[in-house]
């Protein structure tokens, strides 16, 4: 559907290391193969794109991290991911990544993030605005994209390590960091471990989004909702009381259709909670999660929603535009985004 490609779009749930081009991953893996750092079966596992359980996805991420976690590669994949989103007419991207420490190559969480920022600065194919004093170039014909960053806390981390990430986020607000994400294997770690760091982040005006309800864990889901995050991702294993709370707090949901289906968190698209949330006009936004790992694109996710839930062109455009309110962007950026959508709207009436 060409109109989905040309429609301005907002992406709010994209993990950097899950959004690597296949060609880049292959190229990097080959280098490691030649050096004997990794085995052919490992590389094949990364490239193979069959259904994977959620647990298998996290094993895959550990492999991807072996392939990608050095400063130069982090810079490269950041540049490519932003370019790829811009090329499918994403006009605002919140990109999330887990700052990583690896003493053996002199990498600290800070230097990891500096490599990400270097990647943003190195983009020449499209015009990027990633902190608010920058102006988007007015050159015609070039894609323009606003980028903001979320620092992820991995559920394997300790309270101390999570706090280090939050402090780093606070120090990097001047380069586009707007919030914190809690992600990583939902079968690992306790909510109480992350709460102090997340509360500290919230008290210091960072926005918070949580991976919530990816596995059945009723107590954690309720505790997360009581924390009143600014958004949640997934919400696959919610029960009635969880939906009630989520809806009464009006917490926007990041919807990742392909990811939920491929990992079997949702048994089939016909029973996906998108339908109910959309019907009751609960704030939601269509996202990719990991376009590399799940072999998708944001256009593909919108097409899937259009086909599965019978959305028309106008409804789809309104849905995409409504994502502006769920962004963690400054008011001026939200205003700019409204102008971008308004100028495109005659195509979608
Ligand atoms: P990174 O933070 O390294 O840039 O991106 C990959 C990481 O994001 C994974 O190691 C994992 O911690 C997190 N991640 C990616 N996709 C998912 C997902 O679907 N669910 C959860 N809980 N975490 C994810």
Boltz pocket constraint, residues with backbone or C-beta under 6 A from the ligand:
constraints:
  - pocket:
      binder: B
      contacts: [[A, 15], [A, 16], [A, 17], [A, 18], [A, 58], [A, 61], [A, 62], [A, 96], [A, 97], [A, 98], [A, 99], [A, 152], [A, 154], [A, 182], [A, 183], [A, 184], [A, 185], [A, 186], [A, 211], [A, 214], [A, 259], [A, 289], [A, 290]]
      max_distance: 6.0
